[in-house]
Amino acid sequence: MMTGFFITFEGPDGAGKTTQLNLLAKYLGEKGLTVLGTREPGGTVLGESLRKVLLDPAYHGMCARAEALMYMAARAQHVAEIINPALKRGEVVICDRYADSTIVYQGVARKLESEELLSINQFAANGLKPDLTILLDGDIQLLDARRAERGSKDRIEQEAREFHEAVRQGFLKIAAAEPDRIKVVSQGGGIDTVHQAVVKIVEAFLTGRTGRT
């Protein structure tokens, strides 16, 4: 049986990852592929429980190390229980956030040591890396407006604008360092325009890996 593919969506809060993930999952499903859409933190009972804590504004005093370790714990369970089994079944796994978010949010924005985070993530994820990452980028004013439209904000969304700008720049930096894996899609157009750009990237990836279109 063919091993599946692992695709992740990354980007600052408000970039539209969930919308684009759902559109891509529908598109690939209509092409006959078996697709599993999931998210981090989350995807499992343990992961969703940790998500509630991590995003709850009541825990505004959470230290950066505790935050990072909870994300890693959620990822360890997610990989073991959901992602790896699906890949072994030959499915396409599409995940809303993964390890790049940890490096950017806890490493760049929270100023934890990136090498330490990479080492812990290697253990937590059992070495699993995405085959393809789609980074949704957008102007900081656009992202601010989208977060404001949501009404109540979670603990991360409540961070200062400087935090979110550091996140955006952090994502662009790692994309520049890994251009073969990470493909940047600008949010300059509407939802359908972005979706078509995502499809073009994924089709090129699938053709390169399997020869199918």
N, C-alpha and C positions, 0 to 999 in steps of 0.2 A: 504493500500500500504506500502511496506517495505521502511523504511528510507534508504537513500543512505549511502555511505561511503566517508570519506574525507581523501585523501592521499596526502602528500606533499613531494617534493624533496628539500633537502637542501644541502649546501656545499659551499666551496669557489668558487670564480670566476675561471672558467677553469676546473671545476670538471666534466662537461658533463651532467648537469642536464636536459637541454632541449632535448638532444638526447635520454636519457634514459626515459624521460617522454613520448616522442612520441612513442618509442618502446613499452612501457608498455600500453599506450592507445590503440595501434593497437592490441596488444595481448589480452587485456581484451575485446575489441570490437569483436574480432573473436570468443570469448567464449560466445558471446550473451549478454554481459553487455552493458548498455548504459553509455558511458563515456564522460565526459566533461573535456577537457584539458584547463588550463588557467595559468596565470602568475601574479606575483607581482614584482614591482608595475605594474598595468595594468589590463586587463580584462574588463574594461569599458571605455567609452569615457573620463570620468574624470580621471580614473586611468592612461590611456595612455598619457593624457596631462601632468599629474604630473610626469610620467616616463621620458618624454622628458626633463623636468626641472631638475629632480634629477640626470640624467646621463649626462647632458650637461657639458662638461669641462669649458664652459664659466662661470659657477657658482662655480668656485673653492673656492670662499670665503664663501660659504654657511656655516652657523654655525650648530653645531651638533643638537641643539634643533629644529631648523627650518627643518632640514633634517628629523629628527625622526617624527615630526608632519605631514609632507607631506606624509611620508610612511603610517602613521596611517590613514590619511584622505583617501588615495587611498584604504586602506584595508576596511575601514568602508563602502565605496560605493561598493566595490567588494563583500563583504559578503552579503550586503543587496540586491544588484541587481542581482548577478550571483550565488554565492556559495550556500546560503541558499535555494533559490528557486529550484536549481538543486537537492540538497539533499532531499528536500521534495517530489520531483518527483521520488525519488528512484534511482537516478543516482550515478555513481561513479565519484567524482570530484578529479582530479589530478592537483595539483598546483605547479608550479615552484616558490619556495620560499613562506614563510608565516611568522608568528610571530617569529619563532626561528631566522630568519635572522635579525630581528629588535633587538632582545636581543644581538646577537653577533656583528653585525656591529655597531650599535649605542651605545650599552651597553658596550661590551668588548673593541672593537677597538676604538670607539670614547670616551669611558670612561664616559658615562652618567650612572646615577643610575639605575640599573636593576629593582629594585622594582618599581620605578616610571614608567618605560617603561611597566612593566607588568600590572600595574594598568590602564594606558592609553589604552593599547592594549585590556584589558578586556572590556572596554567601547566601543572602536572602533569596535571590532569583535563581540560585543554582546555575549561574553562568548564562542564563537565557537573555539574549539580546534581540531586539526587533530586526526583521529583515528589511523593513522599510518604515521610515517615519515621515509623516507629513506635518510640517510646522505651519500653522496658520498664524500669519502676522498681520498686524493692523496698526494704523496710526494711534498714538496714545489717546488723542481726543475721542476718536471713535470708540476705543475700548472703554474709556471712562463713561461715555454716554450709554453704552450697552449695559454696563454694570449698574448704572443708575436706573435704567428702565426695569430692572428686576425687582425693584422695591426693597424689601428687607435683604440685607447682605450677610453672608456667612463670615466666619472669623478671618478668613484669608482675604475676602473681598473688601473687608473693612480697613485693610492696611492703607497707609498713606500712598499718595500718587508716586512718590519717589521709589517706594517698594515695587510697585507695578512696572515702573519704567526700568528698574534694575532687572526685573524678571524678563521683560521684553528683550532687553539688550543681551541678557544671559543666553536666551534661546538663540538669538542670531549668532552669537559667538560660537556656540557648540555646533550650529548648522554649518558655519564656515569651516569648522575643524573636521566635520564628517560629511562632506558634500555627496558622497556616493550613497549614504544611507538616508540622510535628512534632506528632504526637498521642501523648499519654502514656497508657500502660496500666499500672495497678498490678498487682503480683504478689500481691494479697491472696487470690486464690482458687487453685484447682488449675490444671493444665495446660489442661484443656478449657475452664474458665471464661475463662482468658486468651485462648485461641484464639478463642472466640466473640466476645470484645471486639475482637480484631484483625480478624476477618471483618467485623464491623459497620462498622468504620472503612474497610476496603478496599472494601466494597460501596458505601458512600456516596461514596467517591472515584471509583470506576469509573462510578457513575451520573452523577455530576457531569461527568465527562470524556467519556463516550461515550453516556450515556442508557440503557445496558444494565444489567440486574440479573442 
